[in-house]
């Protein structure tokens, strides 16, 4: 936290360029995707998704082939090239960026089960933010998490921000920072946080009884074995994926009472923290990421900086875009139609601006920094910078 982000990025970029493994004389791996598999936006089965199509084809490519130098200038070098069946695309840049955009959409939809909408979303807190789905994983799912980690590294080398909305707890666990049992629980699952707090703040047994009665009325009422008419809670709780789990051995048969209520609250909290860290999934993600970029780099980055480097900012800064715009052949910033253009963009909502960026360069987010501001010898622009505004093609006219 004591080093400026720009300084870290400079160091990181040097390390990434020093760890290039695919040299210029090696052809890029190529994958073929069939857009018809996902026609109509409805993916019939997850195997047809671009994500799974790509994971299958890249599974047999050595990861060293994906470690390329940082993207810069013209048509940059990317980890792999993409061909869409039946479509003619010029250059490799547009289809690669379109692929990353589509894959992020798939990850944050119901077609793939790798990410889970955080429960707080249901009550309008951290709306639309995701976490890793915490559950025991099969070998096939482990391969997909590994590929997800590789994509994070590939996006960093390509400098294409991924439009992913993940909770801070994901980035904390990724860079190896411990989670805060209060802050992170509240961000991810505010209902469970409030539930645990109720049990921690109870001052006497009558309050506990009232709370158990309230919970019993919302769920299936359970009766205490000692007093058949008294409702009580048992040592079970719902996991993030909706299964009822025992918080201790034989938890279904242990009622919550005055003497063990704090143990009950602590057990729920640690269940959620374990689910948020999702160690099996995260190990696979880190392994994938580590096959593309050196994991030692993560020790210098804070969770927020890692998010910025991988996903950029979720909004478009027009001033920044203006500063990185070039006017071609005879056009000037003071031309009337150029001024109209910028004032029109100023009226756009953020959502519309993202659509404009997607239309112009096939990605929704633009990198947070641009190398051209350094003025050094390696100031080749990273696409989509600079934005170019040119006169119309063909005959002169209005």
C-alpha positions in Angstrom: 0.0 0.0 0.0 3.0 2.3 0.2 4.0 2.2 -3.4 2.1 4.1 -6.1 0.0 2.1 -8.5 1.8 3.5 -11.6 5.1 2.3 -10.1 3.8 -1.2 -9.5 2.4 -1.3 -13.1 5.8 -0.3 -14.5 7.5 -3.1 -12.6 4.8 -5.5 -13.4 5.0 -4.7 -17.2 8.8 -5.2 -17.1 8.4 -8.6 -15.4 5.7 -9.6 -17.9 7.8 -8.7 -20.9 10.8 -10.5 -19.3 8.8 -13.7 -18.9 7.6 -14.0 -22.5 7.8 -17.6 -23.6 6.3 -17.5 -27.1 8.7 -15.8 -29.5 7.9 -14.1 -32.8 8.9 -17.2 -34.9 6.2 -19.3 -33.2 2.7 -19.2 -34.7 -0.1 -18.3 -32.2 -2.4 -21.2 -31.2 -5.7 -21.0 -33.0 -9.1 -22.0 -31.8 -12.3 -22.3 -33.8 -15.6 -21.3 -32.2 -19.0 -22.0 -33.6 -21.3 -19.0 -33.0 -24.3 -21.1 -34.0 -23.8 -23.1 -30.8 -25.0 -20.1 -28.8 -27.4 -18.6 -31.4 -30.3 -16.6 -30.0 -28.5 -15.9 -26.8 -29.8 -19.1 -25.2 -27.1 -21.5 -24.5 -28.7 -24.9 -24.4 -25.9 -26.6 -22.5 -22.8 -25.2 -20.9 -20.6 -27.3 -23.2 -21.7 -25.2 -26.1 -20.6 -21.9 -24.5 -17.6 -20.1 -25.9 -15.9 -20.6 -22.5 -16.2 -24.4 -22.7 -15.4 -24.5 -26.4 -12.2 -22.6 -25.8 -11.3 -24.5 -22.6 -11.5 -27.8 -24.5 -9.4 -26.6 -27.4 -6.7 -24.8 -25.3 -6.5 -27.7 -22.8 -3.9 -29.4 -25.0 -1.9 -26.2 -25.7 1.2 -25.8 -23.4 0.6 -22.7 -21.2 4.0 -21.4 -22.3 2.5 -20.7 -25.7 0.0 -18.3 -24.1 2.7 -16.2 -22.4 3.2 -13.3 -24.9 4.6 -9.9 -24.6 2.3 -7.1 -23.6 0.0 -5.9 -26.3 1.1 -2.7 -28.0 0.6 -0.8 -31.3 -1.3 -1.8 -34.4 -2.6 -5.3 -34.3 -1.1 -6.6 -31.1 0.1 -10.1 -30.3 -2.5 -12.0 -28.4 -2.3 -15.4 -26.5 -4.3 -17.1 -29.2 -6.2 -16.3 -32.4 -9.8 -17.0 -32.8 -11.7 -18.1 -36.0 -15.5 -17.9 -36.0 -16.9 -20.7 -38.2 -18.5 -19.1 -41.3 -17.4 -15.5 -40.5 -14.8 -13.5 -42.3 -12.9 -11.2 -39.8 -10.0 -8.9 -40.7 -7.1 -9.0 -38.2 -7.1 -10.9 -34.9 -7.9 -8.1 -32.5 -11.6 -7.7 -32.9 -12.5 -11.3 -32.6 -10.2 -11.8 -29.6 -11.8 -8.9 -27.7 -15.3 -10.0 -28.7 -14.5 -13.5 -27.3 -13.4 -12.1 -23.9 -16.6 -10.0 -23.7 -18.8 -13.0 -24.6 -17.0 -15.2 -22.1 -17.6 -12.7 -19.3 -21.2 -12.6 -20.1 -21.4 -16.4 -19.9 -19.5 -16.5 -16.6 -22.0 -14.1 -15.1 -25.1 -16.0 -16.4 -26.9 -19.2 -15.4 -25.3 -21.1 -18.3 -22.0 -21.7 -16.4 -22.0 -22.5 -12.7 -18.5 -21.3 -11.8 -19.7 -18.0 -10.3 -22.6 -17.3 -8.0 -24.5 -14.1 -7.5 -23.7 -12.9 -3.9 -26.8 -13.3 -1.6 -26.7 -9.6 -0.6 -27.8 -8.8 -4.2 -31.2 -10.1 -3.2 -31.6 -7.1 -0.9 -30.0 -4.5 -3.3 -26.6 -4.5 -1.6 -23.7 -5.1 -4.0 -26.2 -5.8 -6.7 -24.9 -7.9 -9.6 -21.6 -8.8 -7.8 -20.4 -12.4 -8.0 -18.3 -14.8 -5.9 -16.8 -18.2 -6.8 -19.5 -21.0 -6.4 -18.5 -22.7 -3.1 -19.0 -26.5 -3.5 -16.9 -29.6 -3.8 -15.7 -29.6 -7.4 -15.3 -32.4 -9.9 -12.1 -32.8 -12.0 -13.9 -31.3 -15.0 -14.9 -28.2 -13.0 -11.4 -27.9 -11.6 -10.2 -27.7 -15.3 -12.7 -24.9 -15.9 -11.6 -22.9 -12.8 -8.0 -23.4 -14.0 -9.0 -22.0 -17.4 -10.8 -19.1 -15.7 -7.5 -18.3 -13.9 -5.6 -18.5 -17.2 -8.1 -16.0 -18.8 -7.4 -13.5 -16.0 -3.7 -13.7 -16.8 -4.3 -13.6 -20.6 -6.4 -10.4 -20.2 -3.6 -8.8 -18.1 -1.0 -9.6 -20.9 -3.5 -8.4 -23.6 -4.4 -5.2 -21.5 -8.1 -5.9 -22.3 -10.1 -5.2 -19.1 -12.6 -8.0 -18.4 -16.2 -6.8 -17.7 -16.4 -9.0 -14.6 -18.1 -7.8 -11.4 -16.6 -9.8 -8.5 -16.8 -9.0 -4.8 -13.7 -7.7 -3.1 -13.5 -11.0 -1.1 -12.6 -12.7 -4.4 -9.7 -10.3 -5.1 -8.5 -10.5 -1.4 -8.4 -14.3 -1.6 -6.7 -14.2 -5.0 -3.8 -12.0 -3.8 -3.6 -13.9 -0.5 -5.0 -11.4 1.9 -7.1 -12.6 4.9 -10.8 -11.9 4.8 -12.5 -9.7 7.5 -15.1 -11.8 9.2 -17.3 -8.7 9.7 -16.8 -6.5 6.6 -16.6 -9.3 4.0 -19.5 -11.3 5.5 -21.7 -8.1 5.5 -20.7 -7.4 1.8 -21.4 -10.9 0.6 -24.4 -12.0 2.7 -26.0 -9.2 4.7 -28.9 -11.5 5.8 -26.6 -14.0 7.4 -24.6 -11.2 8.9 -27.7 -9.7 10.6 -28.8 -13.2 11.7 -25.5 -13.9 13.4 -25.5 -10.4 15.0 -29.0 -11.2 16.5 -27.6 -14.2 18.3 -24.5 -12.4 19.4 -26.4 -9.5 20.9 -29.0 -11.4 22.9 -29.0 -10.4 26.6 -31.2 -13.0 28.3 -33.0 -16.3 27.7 -36.4 -14.8 27.1 -34.9 -12.8 24.1 -33.4 -16.0 22.8 -36.8 -17.8 23.1 -38.5 -15.0 21.2 -35.8 -15.1 18.5 -36.2 -18.9 18.1 -39.9 -18.5 17.9 -39.5 -15.8 15.2 -37.1 -18.0 13.2 -39.4 -21.0 13.6 -42.4 -19.1 12.3 -40.4 -18.3 9.1 -39.1 -21.8 8.6 -40.5 -25.2 9.6 -41.2 -25.0 13.3 -39.0 -27.4 15.4 -39.8 -28.2 18.9 -37.3 -28.5 21.8 -36.9 -32.1 22.9 -37.2 -31.0 26.6 -40.3 -28.9 26.3 -42.4 -30.2 23.4 -44.2 -26.8 22.9 -41.1 -24.6 22.9 -39.6 -23.8 19.4 -35.9 -24.0 19.0 -33.1 -23.8 16.4 -30.7 -26.7 15.6 -27.1 -26.6 14.7 -27.7 -26.5 11.0 -27.7 -23.7 8.5 -28.2 -23.2 4.7 -25.0 -23.1 2.6 -24.6 -20.4 -0.1 -25.8 -23.0 -2.7 -29.0 -23.7 -0.7 -28.2 -27.1 1.0 -28.8 -27.5 4.7 -25.5 -28.3 6.4 -24.7 -29.5 9.9 -22.5 -27.0 11.7 -21.0 -29.7 13.9 -21.2 -33.6 14.0 -24.9 -34.6 14.6 -25.8 -30.9 14.4 -29.4 -31.7 13.4 -30.0 -33.2 16.8 -28.4 -30.4 18.9 -30.7 -27.6 19.9 -29.4 -24.0 20.3 -29.7 -22.9 23.9 -28.4 -20.1 26.1 -25.1 -21.8 26.9 -24.2 -22.6 23.2 -25.7 -19.7 21.3 -22.3 -18.0 20.8 -20.8 -21.2 19.5 -23.8 -21.4 17.0 -23.2 -17.9 15.8 -19.4 -18.4 15.4 -20.1 -21.7 13.5 -22.3 -20.0 11.0 -19.8 -17.2 10.5 -16.9 -19.6 9.9 -19.1 -21.6 7.5 -19.6 -18.5 5.4 -16.0 -17.4 5.6 -14.9 -20.8 4.4 -17.4 -20.6 1.5 -16.2 -17.1 0.6 -12.6 -18.3 0.5 -13.6 -21.4 -1.5 -10.1 -22.9 -1.2 -10.5 -25.8 -3.7 -11.8 -23.4 -6.5 -9.3 -20.6 -5.6 -6.4 -23.0 -5.8 -7.4 -24.0 -9.3 -7.9 -20.3 -10.3 -4.5 -19.4 -8.9 -2.8 -22.3 -10.6 -4.3 -21.2 -13.9 -3.2 -17.6 -13.3 0.3 -18.7 -12.3 0.7 -20.5 -15.6 0.4 -17.2 -17.5 1.9 -14.6 -15.1 4.3 -15.0 -12.2 2.2 -15.3 -9.0 5.0 -13.4 -7.1 3.7 -10.2 -8.7 0.5 -10.5 -6.7 2.4 -9.9 -3.5 2.9 -6.2 -4.4 -0.7 -5.5 -5.4 -3.6 -4.7 -3.1 -6.9 -6.4 -3.9 -8.3 -3.2 -5.5 -5.2 -2.8 -7.7 -5.4 -6.4 -8.9 -9.0 -5.7 -9.8 -8.1 -2.5 -11.6 -5.4 -4.3 -13.6 -7.6 -7.2 -14.6 -11.0 -5.5 -15.0 -10.3 -1.8 -15.3 -13.0 0.6 -14.1 -16.6 -0.2 -14.6 -17.3 3.3 -15.9 -16.0 5.3 -18.9 -14.1 8.5 -18.1 -14.9 10.8 -21.0 -12.1 13.3 -20.2 -9.6 10.4 -20.3 -11.0 9.2 -23.6 -10.8 12.8 -25.0 -7.2 13.0 -24.0 -6.4 9.8 -26.0 -8.2 10.7 -29.2 -6.5 11.4 -32.5 -8.1 13.5 -35.3 -7.0 12.3 -38.8 -6.5 14.2 -42.1 -7.6 17.7 -41.8 -10.0 17.2 -38.8 -9.6 19.4 -35.7 -11.0 19.3 -32.2 -12.6 22.6 -32.8 -14.6 21.4 -35.9 -18.3 21.9 -35.3 -19.3 18.2 -35.9 -16.5 17.1 -33.5 -17.8 19.4 -30.8 -21.3 18.0 -31.5 -19.9 14.5 -31.2 -18.4 15.1 -27.7 -21.4 17.0 -26.4 -23.6 14.1 -27.6 -21.4 11.6 -25.7 -21.6 13.8 -22.6 -25.4 13.2 -22.5 -24.9 9.4 -22.6 -25.5 7.4 -19.5 -22.7 5.1 -18.4 -24.6 2.1 -19.8 -24.8 3.9 -23.2 -21.2 4.9 -23.1 -20.2 1.2 -22.5 -22.3 0.3 -25.6 -20.5 3.0 -27.6 -17.1 1.6 -26.6 -18.3 -1.9 -27.4 -19.5 -0.7 -30.8 -16.2 1.1 -31.5 -13.7 -1.4 -30.3 -15.5 -4.6 -29.2 -14.9 -4.3 -25.5 -17.0 -2.7 -22.8 -14.2 -1.3 -20.6 -11.1 0.7 -21.5 -7.8 0.2 -19.7 -7.3 2.4 -16.6 -3.9 3.7 -17.7 -2.4 4.3 -21.1 1.3 3.9 -21.8 1.5 7.0 -24.0 1.3 9.3 -21.0 4.9 8.2 -19.9 6.5 9.6 -23.1 9.2 7.0 -22.9 10.6 5.0 -25.8 8.0 2.2 -25.4 5.0 4.5 -25.8 3.3 2.4 -28.4 -0.4 2.8 -27.9 -2.4 0.0 -26.5 -5.6 -0.6 -28.4 -8.3 0.7 -28.0 -6.1 3.8 -27.6 -6.0 6.1 -29.3 -9.5 6.5 -30.5 -9.3 7.7 -34.0 -11.9 10.1 -35.6 -11.5 10.3 -39.4 -13.3 12.0 -42.2 -15.9 10.0 -44.1 -14.7 7.6 -46.8 -15.4 8.3 -50.5 -16.7 11.4 -52.3 -16.9 14.7 -50.5 -20.4 15.5 -49.2 -22.1 16.8 -46.2 
